[in-house]
Amino acid sequence: MPDPHRHTSHPEVVKRLKRAAGHLQGVVEMIEAGRPCLDIAQQLHAVEAAIANAKRMLIHDHLDHCLDDAVGAVPHAQRGPIEAFKVITKYL
């Protein structure tokens, strides 16, 4: 029986988070090496964006699969509210 909490996007989410973790370690090394604050801030921004994108992917996957399981499959023509909700989640 498949695990209901594992989705096809999870390997990609993990890959993105591991990449962000490596990038974050690089930022720590930049700070320890005394690199310019502007460079560090730019790299921290990139780490934040990577994590936010992984979170968005996870949430969208949840909406696509778990919500469908709870309320039933929604025909493509009627997915407007779900798609709008997915778009608005970027502001969370």
matplotlib code that plots the C-alpha trace (Angstrom):
import matplotlib.pyplot as plt

x = [0.0, 1.5, 2.2, -0.5, 2.0, 4.5, 3.9, 5.7, 7.0, 8.7, 12.0, 12.2, 11.4, 14.1, 16.6, 15.8, 16.1, 19.4, 20.7, 19.5, 21.2, 24.5, 24.1, 23.4, 26.6, 28.4, 26.9, 28.1, 31.6, 31.3, 30.6, 33.4, 35.8, 34.8, 33.2, 31.4, 27.9, 26.4, 27.6, 26.4, 22.9, 22.6, 23.4, 21.0, 18.3, 18.9, 18.7, 15.4, 14.0, 15.1, 13.3, 10.2, 10.0, 10.4, 7.6, 5.4, 5.9, 5.0, 1.8, 0.8, 1.3, -0.8, -3.6, -3.4, -3.5, -4.7, -7.5, -8.6, -8.6, -10.8, -13.3, -13.0, -11.4, -12.4, -12.8, -10.3, -12.9, -13.9, -10.5, -10.4, -10.8, -8.1, -5.7, -6.5, -5.7, -2.4, -1.5, -2.4, -0.3, 2.9, 1.9, 2.0]
y = [0.0, 3.4, 5.9, 8.6, 11.3, 10.7, 12.3, 12.3, 15.8, 14.9, 13.8, 17.1, 19.0, 17.1, 17.8, 21.5, 21.6, 19.7, 22.2, 25.1, 23.5, 23.3, 26.9, 28.0, 26.3, 28.3, 31.5, 30.5, 30.0, 33.5, 35.1, 33.3, 34.3, 38.0, 38.4, 41.7, 42.0, 42.7, 39.4, 37.6, 39.3, 38.3, 34.7, 34.6, 35.9, 33.0, 30.5, 32.1, 31.9, 28.3, 27.3, 29.3, 27.5, 24.1, 25.1, 26.3, 23.0, 21.0, 23.0, 22.9, 19.2, 18.8, 20.8, 18.8, 15.4, 15.5, 18.0, 15.8, 12.8, 14.7, 16.3, 14.1, 14.8, 18.2, 18.5, 20.8, 23.3, 23.7, 24.0, 27.8, 28.4, 25.8, 27.3, 30.8, 29.5, 28.1, 31.4, 33.3, 31.0, 32.8, 35.6, 33.5]
z = [0.0, -1.0, 1.7, 1.4, 2.5, -0.3, -3.6, -6.9, -6.3, -3.0, -4.6, -6.4, -3.1, -1.3, -4.1, -3.9, -0.1, -0.2, -2.8, -0.6, 2.5, 0.6, -0.6, 3.0, 4.2, 1.5, 3.0, 6.4, 4.9, 3.2, 6.6, 8.3, 5.5, 5.9, 2.4, 1.7, 3.2, -0.2, -1.6, 1.5, 1.4, -2.3, -1.5, 1.5, -0.8, -3.2, -0.3, 0.8, -2.7, -3.1, 0.2, -0.7, -4.1, -2.4, 0.0, -2.8, -4.7, -1.7, -1.0, -4.7, -4.7, -1.6, -3.2, -6.4, -4.7, -1.1, -1.8, -4.7, -2.4, 0.2, -2.2, -5.2, -8.6, -10.0, -13.8, -15.4, -16.4, -12.7, -11.2, -11.4, -7.6, -6.8, -9.3, -7.9, -4.4, -5.6, -7.1, -3.9, -1.8, -3.1, -0.8, 2.4]

ax = plt.figure().add_subplot(projection="3d")
ax.plot(x, y, z, "-o")
ax.set_aspect("equal")
plt.show()
